[in-house]
């Protein structure tokens, strides 16, 4: 699904404070075939009894194909980390990171928020990168359970913290707009690693803080 490639490292030879490490993160998926996607949308309109040549629908296949391309293509970014010079050993938590993804069963959106926390080890992470990692996995055909596990596992592997925790709360349009039509219902999933899983006090702190929204 993704490749994390070490692109450049500043070793700190000029300053002991300049020891940034940059990990270039790129997705590894098949590119969207736009012409084929447009043809598929046109065929779908016909199957639904609509005339794709009508003035209001003439450009719909292109718009839909471009929309799905955007929603399924994560942006590349640099995962920048810094030395934990102050030996900070308490929880770092970014709350209410916007999440939007596509349910792989119905190809309808699910939207909500992610709360991502970690206990630093030798390095700390630029805070905006937590949101970037969420997007990396959210821009795909997904189920919420997998998305939660992927974000937590990826951070544990590439940041090597003492612990990682991820909670995602989302409303699924496949439940709100169709079927049971349970509007406003939200699904909550979680994944924890390291001390946030093994240490009862750290685990309690993480889940208490994510609930205090």
URQUIPE-V810241 format. One line per field, one symbol per residue. ss: DSSP state (A for helix, B for strand, O for the rest). burial: 1 if it has 16 or more other C-alpha atoms within 10 Angstrom, else 0. A space follows every 50 residues. Layout:
BEGIN
ss->???
burial->???
END
This chain:
BEGIN
ss->OBBBBBBBBOOOOOOOOOOOBBBBBBBOOOOOOAAAAAAAAAAAAAAOOO OOOOOOOOOAAAAAAAAAAAAOOOOOBBBBBBBOOOOOOOBBBBBBBBBB BBBOOOOOBBBBBBBBBBBOOOBBBOOAAAAAAAAAAAOOBBOAAAAAAA AAAAAAAAAOOOBBBBBBBBBBAAAAOOOOOOOOOOBBBBBBBBAAAAOA AAAAAAAAAAAOO
burial->00010000000000000011111111100000010011001110100000 01000000011101110110111100111111100000001111111111 11100000111111111111111110000111111111111101001111 11111100111111111111111111000000000100111111111000 0110011001000
END
